[in-house]
Amino acid sequence: RLAWEVLKMPKEGRAGKSQIRDHKIKQLGALHPNSRKAAQKQGELLHDDKKAMHILTKDLKWKPQLQKFQWFQKAVWMDQKKMYTADELTALAAEYVTRNDETIV
């Protein structure tokens, strides 16, 4: 094999993201620590870490709202109605607000 074939970065379709990250770390280790290219590779690794952290925490933002919707979905699923009147919706909202009153007292 030629030297440039060995140093080629693996394609994303065949290799997992961890393999690509390992390859970037290996490239960083081969560079002189004070070089501009080493700084660029380090910046790329930091950017990848920030993207991964953002993807992990993105779903946590919507978790309380999803729990609220799940509560309403369970409450509505029991009735099996297609439409609710304004009074029924008001009663359902009041039930949601006071759902934890027994555990607080």
N, C-alpha and C positions, 0 to 999 in steps of 0.2 A: 504494500500500500504506500501511496505517496504521503508525504508529511502533511500536505494541506488537506487531504481527505480525513486524516486522523483528528485534526484540530477543528473540523467543521462542526458547527453546533447542530445537535439533533433536531429534527423537525418536530413541531408540536403535535402533529397528528399521531406519530409513532411513539414519541416519548412523553412521559407524564411531566407535569409541571415541576415535580421535585427533581427529575433528571435534568431538566433545563436549568433549574436553580443550581444544582450540583456542578453542572458544566460551567456556569458563570463564576462560581466560587473557585473552581479549578483554574479558570482563566485569570482570575484576580490574583491567585497565588503565584502564577507564572510571571506576573508583571512586577516591575520595580515599584516599591511602595510609594515613592515620591513622584511617580510619573503622572502625567495628565490622564492617560488611559486608565490607570488604576483608580483615579478619582472618578472617572466616568463610570467604570464598572461598579464601584461602590455605590454611586448614586443610583444606578439601575437596580441594584439589589435592595436598597432602601425603598425605592419607589415600588418594587414588587411586594415588599413586606407591607407597605402602607395600603396597597390595593387589596392584599389578602385580608388584612385586618378590617378594612372597610366592608368587604364582602361578608365577613363573619358577623359584624355588628349591625349590618343593615337591617336584618330581620328583627332585631331586638327593639327597634324603634316602633314597630307596628304591633308588638305582642300585646300590650294592654288593650288596644282597640280590638284586636282579634278575640281576646277573651270576652270582651263586652258583647261582640257580635255572636259569639258562641252561646252566651247566656240567653240572649234574645232568640237565637235559633232554636235552642232547646225548649224555651217557653212557648214559642209559636208552634213548634212541631207537635206538641201535645194536643193543640186545639184543632189542627188540620183545617183552618179556614183560609179562604182565598183573599178576603178583604176584612179589614177591621174598621170599626167606627172610631171616631175621635175619643169617645169615652173609654173604649176598650184599650186604645193605645195609651191614654193618660193613666189608666189603672196599671197597665203593664210597666210603664216608666216609673210609677210610684213604687211598684213591687221591686223593681231593679234597685232603686235608690235605698229602699229599706231592707234589702236582702240580708245585710249583715248586722242589723240592729240587735238580734237575739244574742249574737256572740260578743258584741261590745258590752252589753249590760251584764 
